[in-house]
Amino acid sequence: MTEQIKIDFEKTIKSSDLAENDVKLKKQYLNSFIVNGFPSKKLENWKFLDINQIIQKDIGELSYFNDYSVLNKVDVSVFVKDLEHNKIVFVNGKLEKIDFSNEEEDKIEIDENSKFENKLENNNSLIDLNSAFTNKICKIIIKRNYSLKKPLIVYHLTNNEIKSKNINSRLYFQLEENSSLKLIDFFNHNSEKNFINIVYDFDLKKNAILKNYKIDKLQNKNIKYSFNNINQDENSISETFLLSSGSSFLKNEINCNLNGKYSSAFVNGVFLLRDNQQHEIRTSINHLVENTKSYQLIKSVLGKESKAAYQGKIFVNQKAQKTDGYQLSKAILLDETSEFNAKPELEIYADDVKCSHGSTSGSLDENSIFYLMSRGLNYQQSKELLINGFILEVIENITDQEIKDLIKNMIGLKE
């Protein structure tokens, strides 16, 4: 791998328009990735799903070269039709379209050639890989006292011309004081067997509100990794919803730093898996000052030979008195070959806190199924009704009604 990735790196740099200092920095991240490689089960954070083994088995040799000088066609037919929205479009990892036509022009600052810098203090080789091969970071600043009139959908698209590729994309969002953003990540992949690596940085100033919905619904054979790094100032709110269902392999990671008093973070997620899919959600919510709050609820419905994992950590700093932290994961296993692993974790250094965690898993309640059948439903209808009710609790935590309805329709959820 070492020689090939170096060759691909040089070819990628030649197709890019980067400053000399940026190239030097990228070489440092490349060398770090070469030393550490893809994560494996030897690392605690990857103990349940081994991405290194999966890439070797399902893809084999990866190509890291991306020609950023090529203009990719944007397939507008994949755009969400039932929701008026702003757009950012990546095709094969390259930023091809930005459209904020629904907004006031002077309220949003867009820097498509933002100076490259990696602020993430994280021993994460996949972030190093992303930092080495991402072309340019697009920086979006929502100005003070402005709330976007319409949601922003970021489309991550791939076409059927690529295979066995490593695709990297990155965005940086800054929400200034009293601003708000509703952000939907939508994945539509016509390609097969690629490794897709996405990193987002969020900086929420005082009273800012972020609502981020990551929708992985369409079935595809790609391997995907997504990392959100969120920094929050006083009285800011972040809400993250994860629909984890489409990709062959997907790991969503969220690192959230509650840096300001009365800041809060909410994470809700749903796994809907089948047929050898392997997905994981890993969260680290860091309560660093007093009077902060976090809430996490993850639910899984796992079909034949599927595997899901949830690793959730609540960290409470010694200064973070009056912390309120909650996390819970529940899983329904529809087949004896399905598997769910959970690692809820509390690391608390303050004494005046309210924190709890828990995890349960099991099959559908046969008594409930029998009762519903006695009321006139058949066996399949009874199962579907129980599963809908199980998932609905998470969906109802979505605070935006328009987006809640959109996600319900995507899932086919019936009330």
N, C-alpha and C positions, 0 to 999 in steps of 0.2 A: 504493500500500500504506500509506503513512504515515498518512493521515487515517483510513482504515478500522481500522487496528490500534489507533490511539488511542481511537476510539469503542468498539471491542470491549474494550479494556482498562478503560475507565470502567464499562462494563456488567458486566464480570466482577468488578470491585472492589465494585460495589453488591450483587452477589449473595453476596459473601463476608463473613466476620466477622473483619476484620483490624484490628489496632491502627494508629493514625495513623502511627507511626514505620515500621511494616512497609510501609504504602502508599507512603511517601516513598522507601524503599529500592527497592521494586519499580519505581517510576517511573524511578529511575536506571538500572536494568537494561533497562527498556523503551527508554529513550533510547539506550543503548549498542547495543541490537539494531537499532534504526532506522538508526543511523549505519553499522553494519557489514553488516547484512542477512544473508541466507543465504550460507554459504560457497560458493565456486566454485573452479574449477581454478586460479585465480590464486594460491591459497594452497597452499603446499607440502604441507600435511597433507591436502589434498583434490585432489591432482594426478591421481589415477586415476579417481575417481568424483565427478561434479559434481552435488551434491544440489540446488543452485539450479536448474539446467537441468531436472533430473528432476521437481521439484515443478511447475515451470511447464508442462512437457509433459504430465505424468500427472494433475495435480490442477487446475492453473490458479489461480484466486483462492482463497486460504484464508480461512476464518472463524476468528478467534481467541477468540471469545466462548464461554465455558463457564458455564452456569448452575449454580453450586455449591449453590443452594438446593433443587434438584430431587433427590428420592430415587430412585435407580436400582434396578431389580429385579436381584437377584443370581441368575443361572442356575446352580443347584447341579448341574445335569446335566453340566457341564463339569469338575467336580472330579475329580482323579485318584483312581481307585477302588482301585488295587492297592497303595496305600501309605498307611498311617496317618500323618497329618501335621497340623501347625498351619497356619493360614490367615491371609493378608492379601489382601483383594480390592479391586481398583480397577475401577470401571465408568465408562467414558468419562472417565478421568482423576481421578475422585472416589473417595476412600477410603470404601468402603461397609461393610466387615466386617473385624474383627480377632478371631481365635479362637486362644488359646493354652491351650485346655482340657486338653491333654495334659501341661502343665507345672506345676511348683510356683509358685503365684501370687506369692510374695514374692521369687522369683528373677529375675523379669523386670519391668522398669519400662517402661511405655508412656505416652508423652506425645503424644496426638493433636493437641495445640495448641502444639507446640514453637515457640518464638520463631524467626521467620525470620532466617536469616543465611546468607550465601554465603561460605564459607571458601575456595573454590576460586580460587587465583591463576592464572587461565587466560584468555588472550585467545581466548575461544570464544563466538561469538555465539549458538550454540544453547543453551549453558548460561545466557547472559543471557536468552534467550527463556523458558527453563524457569523461571528465577528470577522473571521478571516475571509469569508467568501461573499458576504453581503456587498452589493454594489455600493449603494449610498443609502443613508438613513433619511427618510422623510420625516420632518418635524412639523407637527401640527400644534398651533397654540390657539386656544380658545380664550379670547380677551375677557378682561374683567367685566363682571355683571352681565355677561351674555350667555343665554341658553340657546342651543341650536333649535331652530324651529322644526326641523325634521331629523329623523335618525340618520346616522352615517352607517352605511354598509361597506365593509371591506371585503371585496371578493378575492379569494385565493383560487386562481384557475390554473389548470395545466391542460395542454392539448395532447392529442394522441401520437404526436411525433416524437415524444421523449420517453425513454425507458432507462431504468437503472441509473437515474440521475440523483445527485444531491441538490436540492433546491432550497435556497435560504432567502428569507425576507425579514424586514425589520421596520418598526415604526416607533416613533417617540411622540407622546402626547403630553402637553402641559395645559392644565386647566387652571386659569388664573382665578383670583378671589371672586367668589359668588358666581362662578360659571358652571355650566353643566353640559354633559355629553351623553347621548344614547348611542352606543356603538354595537353593531352586529357584525360578527365574523361569519362569513358564509363560504363554505368550501364546495367546489364543484370540479371534480377531477376526471377528465377523459383519459388520462394516462394510467398506466399500470406499473406497479413495482418500482416506485421511486421513494427516496427518503426526503420528507418535507420538514423543514426546520424553521420555526417562526418564533421571533422574540419581540415582545412589546415592552416598552418602558412608559409608565404613567407617573406624572408628578401633579398631585392634587393640592392646590393651595387652599387657604382658609375658606370654609363654607362651600367648596366645590363638590359637585356630585357627578360620579361616573357610574353608568349602567352599561355593563358589557355582557353581551350574549354570544356565546360561541356555539355555532350550529354545525355539527358534523353528522349529517343525516344520510346523504346519498352513498350507496354502497360502492366501495372501491377497494383495490388491492394495494394501496399505498401504505407506507409506514410513516407516521407523523409524530412530531414532537412540538409542543407549544409551551412557551414560558412567558408568564406575565409577571413583571416586577412593578409593584405599586408602592409609592411613597405618599403618605397622607399627612397634611397639616391639620391645624385645629378645626374641629367641627365639620370635617369633610366626610363624605360617605362614598364607599365603593360597593356596588352590587355586581356580582358575577354569577352568571348562569351558564352551565355547561351541559349541552346535549351531546352525549358521546355514543355514537351508534353506527357510523358509516364506514370508517376506515378499517382495514385489516388489523392495524396496530395503531394505537393513539395513546400518548401520555400527555396530559395537561398538568402543568405545574404553576402554582401561584405562590409568589412570595410577597407578602404585604406587610409594610412597616407603618404602624400607627404611631406617628411621631408627634402628633398634636393632641391636646386635651379634647375630649368629647368626639374624637374621630371614631368611625365605626366601619366594619367590613362584614359583608354578607356573601356567603358562597353557597349556591344551591346547584346540585348536579344530578343528572339522570343517566345511567347506563342502560341501553337497550341493545343487547348483544346476542349473537348466535353464530353457528357455523365456524368455529375456530377463531373468532375474533378475540383479541387481547387488548384491553384498555385499562388505563389507570388514571386516577386523579391524586395528585400530591399537593398538599397545601402547607404553608408555614405562615401563621399569623402572629406577628410580633408586637406585643403590647409593650411599648417603650416608655410611656408616661401614664399618669393617673387618669382615671375616668374615661377609659376607652372600652369599646364593645365589639365582639365578634360573634357571628352565628354561622354555623355550617351544617347543611343537611344534604346527604348524598343517598340516593336510592338506586338500586340495581335490579333489573329483570334479565336473567341470564338463561339463554337457551342452550341447545345441545353443543357441547364441546367448547363453550366460550369461557373466558376467564376475565375477571375484573378485580381490581385492587384499589383500595383507598388508604392513603397514608396522610393523616391530618395531625398537624402539630400546633398547639397553642403555647407560645412562649410569653412569660410574664416577667418583665424586668423588675428589679428590686424597687425601683421608683414608681412602678405602675400600680399603685394602690387603687382600690375601687374598680378593678378590672371585672368585666362581665364577659366570660367566654363560654361558648356552647358549641359542641359538635356531636353529630349522630350519623351513623351510617346503617342502612337496612338493605338487605338483599333477599330477593326471591329467586330460588334456583328451580328452574322448570325441568331440569333433567339431571340425572345422577352423574353425568359427565361434565356438568358445569361446575365452576369453582369461583369462590369469592374469598379474598384475603383482605384483612383490615389491620391497620396499625394506628389506633388513636393514641395520641401522646400529649401529655401535659408536662411542661417544664416551668415551674413557678418559684419565683424568688421573693415574692411579696406575700404578706400575711392577711391583708384585708381584701380578699378577692372572692368572686363567685364563678367557679369554673366547673364544667362537667363534660364528660365524654362517654360514648358508648357505641356498641356495634352489635347487630343481630343479623342472623341469616337463617333461612329455612325454606321449606316448600310451601306451596299454597295450602291453605287450611281446607281439608277435605270436608269438614263439617259445614263450612260456609258454602262450599260448592254444592253439597247435598241440599242445603236449605234453599239456595237459589233455584236448583232444579225442581224442587218441590213446589216452587212458585211459577213454574211453567217454562223456565229457560232450559236449553240443552246444555251439555257439558262444556262445549267450546264457548258458548255465550256466557256461561257462568265464570269461566276462567278469565275471559276478556273483561268482564265487569269488575272482578276483583283486582286485576292488574291496573285497570284505569283508575280505580279508587286509590290504589297504592301510589301511583305516579302523581295523581292530581294534587296531593299535598305539596309537592315540590313546585309544580307549575304555578300553583296559587300564590306562591311567595314572590312571583314576578310582579313588580309594582306598576309597570306600564301596561295598561289594558290592551292597547293596540298590538304591542309586541307579544303579549301573553296569548292573544287570539291567534296571531300568526303562528306561534310555536305549537299551539294546540292543533291547528290545522295540519301542520307539517307532520306531527306525530300521529294524527288521526284519532286524537283523544276525544272521547264522548263523555259528556257529563250526565 
